[in-house]
């Protein structure tokens, strides 16, 4: 059974999705990092990039957005386009146009934009700027698919794209016309608003969190939702009644944090850990980078009671299921490389591929399982639309800059020694150095046995040493001067 816990009472909004009491998805929206996916802006082209068939668009964010030629209405609607015409024929620098965010800013990259504006209801998707008709593949039979495709073709305009969703199958033609008219009028309203604004400017802001909750409720017939924001509770109750959703929706009124009350807070704190343990004793190690994510599968404490190949395959099976859950939970996107424990039998590799495909089919984002490389690494891609949980919840360490490593005491001590040697020919009598204890131990040697040699090497200067607090390996040359000056300052 699906269950959702929506913690919307504070500035940071959080929604947890559980399936059979297992946390499988976590959406977090800090106020300063709120997702803009789906928002519509009036933008202005700042630079045309012919070599990339794209343009940069100023839409009001800190970084300009990226708009590819394929997402420009004039290109999509150009008749007899061979795809080789220069992008400058379709859009110019300084041009204003409506754009919609399709992927949030991530790392150093600006948002990905589209000029094909998409508006939707539960039954119909309306796209302005493209001549296209699509019908859900989940319709009960081909005849109904064909019937709805023909109806959509008859009622759309040449610059409109329509996607008929599964929930439209049992509706009437009059309902379809009503939905299309409503979406068409909504787009026309956006154009009127854009005409009265200066670029860049926000035209329509989507409540992506409520839309995400509604989308989750749409995927299953029944479920339970607990929410701590009364206005959102009323809106979702109204929406559920209108759309005939058999979900149990309740408003949490107690003073306790709803995540703590539901025993989810501890699970949330574990989501950014690099190591994820499997139930059978094996474990996964996650290494996220801007370019891709590597997942290493280890047997850990699992020894098994059968042959080695069967034992390792059992670990890989459990890992394949957990990897699919973690990709969704951690919102890891882009290229993912999974280093499963080596398997000798080809059929075992195929079974792992089948498990990953089956488990990732539950993901609302598109996941492609490419296959194993010659080195036995499984290649997977997951569509990126928003930052991962680690990007939202953490910042790079100010000491290691996100590398997870700092320079050793030896490296810092010998660097300090070289700097002191550069001053060996000066007339100063003494030098004051501050260093962490580990660096000082290396610099002076065991029981400061190297101190006399060092002081002689730096021109006979007397070395005064004080300690920096903390565990970081660091040092600072405070000052040079006479013994009396340093001694006075040192005290």
C-alpha positions in Angstrom: 0.0 0.0 0.0 1.3 3.5 -0.8 1.5 6.1 1.9 2.5 9.7 1.7 3.6 12.0 4.6 3.6 15.7 3.6 5.4 18.0 6.0 4.4 21.5 4.6 4.0 23.4 7.9 7.5 24.9 7.9 9.5 26.9 5.3 11.2 23.8 4.0 8.6 21.6 2.4 9.1 17.8 2.5 7.1 14.9 1.1 7.9 11.2 1.8 6.5 8.4 -0.3 6.4 4.9 1.3 5.5 1.7 -0.4 4.7 -1.2 2.0 6.3 1.0 4.8 9.6 1.3 2.8 10.8 4.8 2.1 11.2 5.0 -1.7 11.0 8.7 -2.5 11.7 11.9 -0.7 11.0 15.4 -2.2 12.6 18.3 -0.3 12.1 22.0 -1.2 14.1 24.5 0.8 12.7 28.0 0.2 16.0 29.2 -1.4 16.2 26.1 -3.7 12.6 25.7 -4.7 12.2 23.8 -8.0 11.2 25.9 -11.0 10.4 23.0 -13.3 7.2 23.8 -15.1 7.4 27.6 -14.4 6.8 29.8 -17.5 8.8 32.9 -18.1 9.1 35.7 -20.7 12.8 35.4 -21.7 15.2 37.2 -23.8 17.9 35.6 -26.0 21.3 36.8 -24.9 23.5 34.7 -27.1 23.1 32.4 -30.2 25.5 29.4 -30.3 25.5 28.1 -33.9 28.0 25.4 -33.1 25.7 23.9 -30.5 22.4 24.6 -32.3 21.3 26.4 -29.1 20.8 29.8 -27.5 21.3 31.2 -24.0 18.2 32.9 -22.6 17.9 35.4 -19.7 14.7 34.4 -18.0 15.4 36.1 -14.6 17.5 33.5 -12.9 21.1 33.9 -11.7 22.4 31.8 -14.6 21.0 32.1 -18.1 19.0 29.1 -19.3 19.9 26.7 -22.2 17.5 26.4 -25.1 18.2 23.9 -27.9 17.0 24.4 -31.4 14.6 21.4 -31.2 12.7 23.2 -28.4 12.0 26.3 -30.5 8.5 26.6 -32.0 9.7 28.2 -35.2 12.0 25.2 -35.9 9.3 22.7 -35.0 6.7 24.3 -37.2 9.0 25.0 -40.2 7.8 23.0 -43.2 10.3 20.9 -45.1 13.0 21.5 -42.5 15.9 19.2 -43.1 17.5 19.9 -39.7 20.6 21.4 -41.3 19.5 25.0 -41.4 21.5 27.3 -39.1 19.7 28.1 -35.8 20.0 31.8 -36.7 17.2 31.3 -39.2 14.8 30.4 -36.4 15.8 32.7 -33.5 17.8 35.9 -33.1 19.8 37.6 -30.3 17.6 40.0 -28.4 14.4 38.2 -29.4 11.8 37.7 -26.7 9.8 34.5 -26.2 7.9 32.4 -23.7 10.0 29.6 -22.2 9.3 26.9 -19.7 11.8 25.3 -17.3 12.2 21.6 -18.1 15.3 21.0 -15.8 16.5 23.0 -12.8 19.9 24.4 -12.4 22.4 21.8 -11.3 25.9 22.4 -10.2 27.6 24.9 -12.6 24.9 24.3 -15.3 22.0 26.7 -15.9 18.4 25.5 -16.3 17.3 23.7 -19.4 14.5 25.5 -21.1 11.9 24.7 -23.8 9.9 27.1 -26.0 7.2 24.4 -26.4 4.9 25.5 -23.6 3.2 22.6 -22.0 -0.1 22.9 -20.0 -2.0 19.9 -18.7 -4.9 18.3 -16.9 -5.2 14.8 -15.7 -6.7 13.7 -19.0 -5.0 16.0 -21.6 -1.6 17.6 -22.3 -1.6 20.7 -24.4 1.7 21.8 -26.0 1.9 25.1 -27.9 4.5 25.4 -30.7 4.5 21.9 -32.2 2.3 20.0 -34.6 1.9 16.7 -32.9 -0.7 14.2 -31.5 0.0 11.4 -29.1 -2.3 8.9 -27.4 -1.5 6.8 -24.3 -0.2 3.3 -25.0 -2.2 2.1 -21.9 -5.6 2.3 -23.7 -7.5 -0.9 -23.5 -7.5 -1.6 -27.3 -6.1 -0.2 -30.6 -9.5 0.8 -31.8 -9.9 3.3 -28.9 -6.4 4.6 -29.5 -7.2 5.2 -33.2 -10.5 6.9 -32.3 -9.0 9.3 -29.9 -6.1 10.1 -32.2 -8.5 11.0 -35.0 -10.6 13.1 -32.7 -7.5 15.0 -31.5 -6.3 15.6 -35.1 -9.7 17.0 -36.0 -9.8 19.5 -33.1 -6.2 20.7 -32.9 -4.6 23.7 -34.7 -1.4 23.4 -36.7 0.7 25.0 -34.0 -0.7 22.8 -31.2 0.4 19.4 -29.8 -1.9 17.2 -27.9 -1.3 14.1 -25.8 -4.4 12.2 -24.8 -3.9 10.5 -21.4 -5.3 7.1 -20.3 -7.9 8.7 -18.1 -9.5 10.3 -21.2 -10.4 6.8 -22.6 -13.9 6.6 -21.0 -14.8 10.3 -21.3 -17.0 11.9 -23.9 -16.1 14.0 -26.9 -17.8 17.0 -25.2 -15.5 16.6 -22.1 -12.4 16.4 -24.5 -13.5 19.7 -26.2 -14.1 21.3 -22.8 -10.6 20.3 -21.6 -8.9 21.5 -24.8 -10.8 24.8 -24.8 -9.8 25.4 -21.1 -6.1 24.7 -21.8 -6.1 26.8 -25.0 -7.6 29.8 -23.2 -5.0 29.4 -20.4 -2.2 29.7 -23.0 -3.8 32.7 -24.6 -4.0 34.3 -21.1 -0.2 33.7 -20.8 0.4 35.4 -24.1 -1.7 38.4 -23.0 0.2 38.6 -19.7 3.6 38.4 -21.6 2.6 41.3 -23.9 2.3 43.6 -20.8 5.6 42.6 -19.2 9.2 43.4 -19.9 11.6 40.5 -20.3 12.8 38.8 -18.2 9.7 38.1 -16.1 7.7 35.3 -14.4 4.5 34.5 -16.2 3.2 31.4 -14.4 4.6 29.7 -11.2 3.6 26.1 -10.8 3.0 24.6 -7.3 5.2 21.6 -8.1 4.9 20.1 -4.7 1.1 19.8 -4.8 1.3 18.6 -8.4 3.8 15.9 -7.3 1.4 14.8 -4.6 -1.5 14.7 -7.0 0.7 12.8 -9.5 1.6 10.2 -6.9 -2.1 9.8 -6.0 -3.0 9.3 -9.6 -0.5 6.4 -10.0 -2.4 4.1 -7.6 -6.1 3.7 -6.9 -6.0 3.8 -3.2 -3.5 5.0 -0.5 -3.1 7.1 2.6 -2.0 10.8 2.8 -1.2 12.5 6.0 -0.5 16.3 5.7 0.1 19.0 8.3 -0.9 22.1 6.2 -4.6 22.8 6.5 -5.0 24.8 3.3 -3.2 22.2 1.3 -5.3 19.5 3.0 -8.5 21.3 1.8 -7.2 21.7 -1.7 -6.2 18.0 -2.0 -9.5 16.8 -0.5 -11.4 18.9 -3.1 -9.2 17.6 -5.9 -9.6 14.0 -4.8 -13.4 14.3 -4.8 -13.5 15.9 -8.2 -11.2 13.2 -9.7 -12.8 10.3 -7.8 -9.6 9.3 -5.9 -10.2 6.7 -3.2 -7.4 8.0 -1.0 -7.6 8.4 2.7 -6.5 12.0 3.4 -6.1 13.2 6.9 -4.9 16.5 8.5 -2.3 16.1 11.3 -3.0 18.7 14.0 -0.6 17.7 16.8 2.4 19.7 17.8 5.0 17.0 17.0 6.9 17.0 13.8 4.9 14.8 11.4 8.1 13.1 10.1 9.2 12.2 13.6 5.7 11.0 14.6 5.7 8.7 11.5 9.3 7.5 12.3 10.6 8.9 9.0 13.0 11.5 10.4 15.7 9.0 11.1 15.4 7.5 7.6 15.7 11.0 6.1 19.0 11.5 7.9 20.4 8.3 6.4 19.6 9.3 2.8 22.9 11.1 2.2 25.1 8.3 3.6 27.6 6.9 1.1 27.1 3.3 2.4 23.8 1.6 2.1 23.5 -1.8 3.8 21.5 -4.7 2.2 19.3 -7.0 4.3 21.5 -10.0 3.6 24.7 -8.3 4.8 26.0 -6.9 1.6 26.4 -3.2 1.0 26.5 -0.5 -1.7 28.9 2.5 -1.8 27.7 5.6 -3.7 30.2 8.1 -5.2 28.4 11.1 -6.7 30.2 13.5 -9.1 29.0 16.2 -11.4 29.7 14.0 -14.5 28.3 10.7 -13.2 27.6 8.4 -10.2 29.4 5.2 -9.4 27.8 2.5 -7.3 30.0 -0.3 -5.9 28.4 -3.5 -4.8 30.2 -5.5 -2.0 29.4 -8.8 -0.4 30.2 -7.5 3.1 29.0 -9.8 5.8 27.1 -12.1 3.5 28.9 -15.5 3.1 26.1 -17.7 1.9 25.8 -21.5 2.3 26.1 -22.6 -1.4 28.6 -22.3 -4.3 30.5 -19.0 -4.7 28.8 -18.0 -8.0 25.4 -18.6 -6.4 26.3 -16.6 -3.3 27.6 -13.6 -5.2 24.6 -13.7 -7.5 22.3 -13.5 -4.5 24.1 -10.3 -3.3 23.8 -8.9 -6.8 20.1 -9.6 -7.0 19.5 -7.8 -3.7 21.8 -5.0 -4.8 19.9 -4.6 -8.1 16.6 -4.0 -6.3 18.1 -1.6 -3.8 20.0 0.4 -6.4 16.7 1.1 -8.2 15.1 2.2 -5.0 18.1 4.4 -4.0 18.2 6.1 -7.5 14.6 7.3 -6.9 15.1 8.1 -3.2 18.4 10.0 -3.6 17.1 11.5 -6.9 20.4 10.5 -8.6 20.2 11.4 -12.3 22.4 11.4 -15.4 24.9 8.6 -16.1 25.0 5.9 -13.4 27.7 3.1 -13.4 27.0 0.1 -11.2 30.0 -2.2 -10.4 28.3 -5.5 -9.5 30.3 -8.3 -8.1 31.8 -10.2 -11.0 29.5 -12.9 -12.5 30.8 -15.7 -14.7 27.5 -16.8 -16.2 25.9 -14.6 -18.9 22.4 -15.6 -17.8 23.1 -14.1 -14.4 24.1 -10.8 -16.0 20.9 -10.8 -18.0 18.8 -11.6 -14.9 20.4 -8.6 -13.1 19.5 -6.4 -16.1 15.9 -7.7 -16.0 15.7 -6.9 -12.3 16.9 -3.4 -12.7 14.5 -2.8 -15.6 11.6 -4.2 -13.6 12.3 -2.2 -10.5 13.1 1.1 -12.3 9.8 0.8 -14.1 8.2 2.1 -10.9 10.2 5.3 -11.3 8.3 8.4 -12.6 11.5 9.5 -14.4 12.7 7.8 -17.5 15.4 5.2 -16.7 17.3 3.5 -19.5 19.3 0.3 -18.8 22.1 0.2 -21.4 23.8 -3.0 -20.4 27.1 -4.3 -19.1 30.5 -3.1 -20.4 33.4 -5.4 -21.2 34.7 -4.7 -17.7 31.4 -5.8 -16.1 30.0 -2.4 -15.3 26.2 -1.9 -15.7 25.4 1.4 -17.5 22.2 3.2 -16.6 20.9 6.6 -17.3 18.1 8.5 -15.4 16.5 11.7 -16.7 17.6 14.8 -14.8 15.0 17.4 -14.0 16.1 18.6 -10.6 19.0 18.5 -8.2 19.8 15.3 -6.3 19.1 15.1 -2.5 22.7 15.5 -1.8 22.8 18.8 -3.8 19.8 20.0 -1.9 20.8 18.9 1.6 24.6 19.4 1.6 27.3 21.8 0.6 31.0 21.1 -0.3 33.2 20.8 2.8 35.2 24.1 3.2 38.3 22.1 4.1 38.4 19.4 1.4 36.2 21.3 -1.2 34.0 18.2 -1.6 36.8 15.8 -2.4 36.5 13.9 0.8 40.2 14.2 1.4 42.6 16.7 3.0 46.3 17.1 2.7 48.3 14.9 5.1 50.3 16.2 8.1 53.5 15.2 6.2 52.5 17.2 3.1 51.7 20.3 5.2 54.8 20.0 7.4 57.2 19.7 4.5 55.5 22.6 2.8 56.0 24.7 5.9 59.6 23.6 6.1 60.2 24.8 2.5 58.6 28.2 3.2 60.8 28.6 6.3 63.9 27.8 4.2 63.1 30.6 1.9 63.8 33.0 4.8 67.1 31.4 5.8 69.2 34.4 4.6 67.2 37.1 6.4 68.6 38.9 9.5 65.7 37.9 11.7 66.5 36.1 14.9 63.3 34.2 15.4 60.1 33.1 13.8 56.6 32.4 15.2 54.6 29.5 13.6 51.1 28.3 14.4 50.3 24.7 13.3 48.0 21.9 14.1 49.6 19.4 16.5 49.9 16.6 13.8 51.8 19.0 11.5 54.0 20.2 14.3 54.9 16.6 15.3 56.0 15.8 11.7 57.9 19.2 11.4 59.9 18.7 14.6 60.2 15.0 14.7 59.8 12.6 17.6 60.4 14.4 20.9 61.4 17.5 18.8 64.6 15.7 17.8 64.7 17.6 14.5 64.2 21.1 16.0 68.0 21.9 16.3 68.6 20.8 12.7 65.7 22.8 11.4 66.6 26.0 13.3 70.2 25.7 11.9 68.8 25.2 8.3 66.7 28.3 8.5 69.7 30.5 9.3 70.0 29.9 13.1 66.6 31.4 13.8 64.9 30.3 17.0 61.5 28.6 16.3 58.5 29.5 18.5 55.6 27.2 18.0 51.9 27.4 19.1 49.1 25.1 18.2 46.0 25.6 16.1 42.8 24.1 17.5 40.8 21.4 15.6 41.7 18.3 13.6 42.5 20.1 10.3 46.1 19.8 9.1 47.1 23.5 8.8 49.8 26.0 9.6 50.4 29.8 9.6 53.7 31.7 9.8 52.7 34.5 12.2 55.8 36.7 12.1 59.6 37.1 11.9 61.6 39.4 14.3 64.0 39.5 17.2 63.9 36.9 19.9 62.5 39.5 22.3 59.8 40.7 19.9 58.6 37.2 19.1 58.9 36.1 22.7 56.7 39.1 23.8 54.1 38.5 21.0 54.2 34.8 21.7 53.4 35.2 25.3 
